[in-house]
Amino acid sequence: MTKTLLIVHHTPSPGTRELLEAVLAGANDPEIDGVDVRVRPALAATVPDMLESDGYLFGTTANFGYMSGALKHFFDTVYYPSLDHVAGRPYGLWVHGNNDLVGAVNSVERLATGLELAKAADPLEVTGPVDAAVRDRAYELGGTLAAVLTD
């Protein structure tokens, strides 16, 4: 049976776009079978996207010490309709910013905790430019979430 990994992202900068591309490459690793990867910009993701998925990867910029407004809008839209329907499903997170990422990471983790999602990997926190090592870590994050769904 095919599982669905939903990747919800806000990637307005070249750095966050690079992270998205690396996460997607990892999630679509040819050695991982049985996972359908669906990608939705945070402002376009819907309640059915959330409910019909078996796992999640969230990507955001850190804006003024918080997740992006776009990702916040996504959570505002799906939170109550998803409550009690997604508990136990795995999730991962990547955050990119120029300095403090703590507030952005904490805000997403609080919402994931409220939804009773299961953290499948530590958040990928990236400050500054995206280099090869960071892209490798993003690839690993995508692969980890896809692989968790096949277990």
N, C-alpha and C positions, 0 to 999 in steps of 0.2 A: 504494500500500500504506500502510495506517495504521500509524503508529508510536505507541508507548506511553511517556508520561512519568509516572513514579511520583514522587509527592510524599509523602515520609515526614516527619512533623512531631511535635513535642511543643510544644503551645501552651496552657499552663496559665494564662497571664495575658492580660489584655485587649490588651496591646501585641503579644504574639506572635500572638494571634488576628487582629489587624488586619493584621499582616504576611502571614499565611497567606491571608487574603481578597484582599489586593492581588496576591500571587503567583499565586493561582488566576485572578484576573481577567486578568492578563497572559498566563498560559499558555493561557487560553481566548479570547484576543483573536480577534474574528471574522475578522480578515484572515489568520489562520494556519489553514490547512487540513491535514487528514491527521494530526492528533495527538489521540490519546485520552488525556485526563488522568485519572489514577487517584490518589486521595487516601487515605492510610492513616495513622492515628495510629501513632506509633512502636511502641507496645505491641501493636498488632494486625497490623502488616506482617509478611509471611511470606517464606520462601525462594522460593516460586513467584512472589510479587509481584516480587521482585528479578530473578529469572531471566527472567521474561516481559516485562520492560520494556526499552526501548531507551535511556532516559536517566533521570536522577534529580535531584530537588531535595530537599535535606535542610534542615529548619528546627528550630532548638533554642534553648532558653534557655541562658545561660551560668550554670552553677551551681558556685560555689566554684572557679572557674577551669577548669572542664571542661564538656563537653557535658552535657546532661541525662542522668540515669540511664536514662530511657526510650529515648532515641536510642542510648545505649551498649548497651542490651539488644538493640535491633534489630541493631546491627552484630555483637554477640556471636552472635546467632541466624543471621545470613545469611553471615557472613564466609567460613568454610571451605567451605560448600556452593556459594558463588558464585565462589570463587577459580578462576581459569582459565576462567571462563565469561562474565565481564562486561568483560573488558579492552577498553579503547578507547572504552567508552560514555561519553557526556558527563554531567557532573554540575555542580550549582550548590549554593550554601549560603547560608542566612541565619541570623544569630545575634543574639539580643537579650539585653541584660543591663543592670544598673545601673552597672557599672564595667568592669573588665578583661575583655575578650573574647578575648584572645590565646590562652589555653590551650584554650578551647572550639573556636576556629577551627583551631588546630594539631592538636587531637586528631582532628577529623573529616578534615582534610586528610591526616593520616598514614594513616588507614584507607583513604581513597580512593586514596592512592598505593599502598598494599599490594594493593588490588584492581585496580590499574592503570586506574582510571577517568581520563578526560580532563577537566580543568577547563575548562568552557565559558565561565565568567565569574568575575570576582573575587568573593570572598565579600561579601555585604551585611552589614556590621557596624553594629549599631544600639545605641547607649547612650542610655538614658533614654526620654522620651516619643516616640511615633510621630506625626509630623506629616505634612502633605501632601507635602512633599518626599521624605520617607522612603517614604511609600506609593507615590509615583511611581517611586522606585528599585526597590521590591519588584515593582511591575507590570512594569517593564523586565526584571528578573531572570526572572520567569516567562515573559515573552514571548521572551526570548533563548533560554532552554532549549527552549521549544517550537519556535522557528524553526530552531534548530540541527538538530533532528530531521528537518526537512523538506528539508534540503540534500542 
